[in-house]
Amino acid sequence: MAGGRLKAPRGTFDVLPEDGRRRLALFNLCQALVAHSAGFEYVETPAFEDTELFARSVGGATDIVQKEMFTFEDKAGRSLTLRPEETASVCRAYVEHGMHKRPQPVRLWYWGSFFRHEAPQAGRYRQFTQVGAETIGSDDPAVDAEVIVLLAELLEQARCRAVRLRLSSLGSAATRREYRTELAAYLHSHASELAPAVRERIDANPLRAFDSQDEGTRGVMAEAPKLLDRLEDEDADHFAAVRALLDEVGLGYEVDPMLVRGLDYYTRTVFEFESAVLGAQAGLGGGGRYDHLVELLGGDATPAVGWAAGIERILLAADPDTTGHWGDAAPPRVYVAAAAESAAGRGFALVQELRREGVVAQLEQGGRSLKGQLRHADRLGARFAVILDGDAGMELKDMRTGEQRRVGSAAEIVNAADPEVSGP
Ligand code: HAM
């Protein structure tokens, strides 16, 4: 029987060989940077989950849950949903498999297809691909800064053009609750100036008003009270510490109190990378802290932070002839340990510098004693450990021979770590 031609469903696309090459090169870059160089471990979760998972995590009042989910019933009448994002699934898996028993923080990365029933346009699809990284089990601001720097580095190495980073903090859940009430009251008092769609959702989700493109609404929002001005001291300090670390490595950002993300689980740090060459769908990738999500899914209270970035958007924003060739798996060549808490900032900057010089480096993040740090370095198979003291000093320890000596600069470490100098 002759049939008419079929097409790929609306909002989906085929990857043809030309695109396939670029996608694989990008996958290799992610693997080299996120897995091999920064030490994240690859995970996969199912493409569909209980609908309840996303309703609870992403939030019942969000666009994703209200309008964009591909939800269906299986033959036993269970409600299932094609995953619109991965953070909820990763946290579900963390709880389900008792990953709190592993050394914390657990650092995971993923790459896969996601599904949102949105109106298709350039850079916006109903099936798209995300790469993401999540660090679960630490509230250290250095972890926030590390994941942000990691995404910045990925976008830079993928040669994305005209990238800017927006950064903000949402504080604690309690601050946010109080602020929502304050903002809703403010919006009600300006209801006549707001777009109807915004007005209808004042009580359900007042924060989304910051996302509106409507001119009247934007005028109202420019004068609205800002969450960033309502942070409690602890949250403000945390945000300042994240910014200080970004400053330390010279990563530029704009603090943007109007930054809202379309998911409800965030607390404290939120960020988004955009590219000016993308037009309306400017978001390359974003993320933030979600300190209550694991608990919300039945686990212990567990702070966490991460991001996801859109592969199709990275390729749209990248220099068209980006190709790449990246190396194989390697344990860290250098593990940076701190003998004093005051060395944390220095250690953070040193790791970034070593990675820029092509040295596979990792930073202590588990709150271990110095002895524990060196044991961890050994377990990871690090060839060298750098031990930073409380002042400006550092020692380089050869993990194979046990020899330890004072070093004066990152360049000296780069040189000593060179396999030509110290062997494999
Ligand atoms: P998100 O901002 O919803 O965050 O998505 C991350 C990225 O996925 C976006 O910046 C964009 O590049 C891409 N993306 C989203 N929707 C589409 C679409 N319809 N078509 C093409 N690309 C799209 C999350 O998903 C969070 N899970 C990120 C996160 C991880 N937060 C903490 N950890």
Residues whose N, C-alpha, C, O or C-beta is under 5 A from the ligand:
A	BS01	HAM	P84 E85 E86 T87 R116 E118 G123 R124 Y125 F128 A133 G283 L284 G285 G286 G287 G288 G306 W307 A308 A309 G310 R313
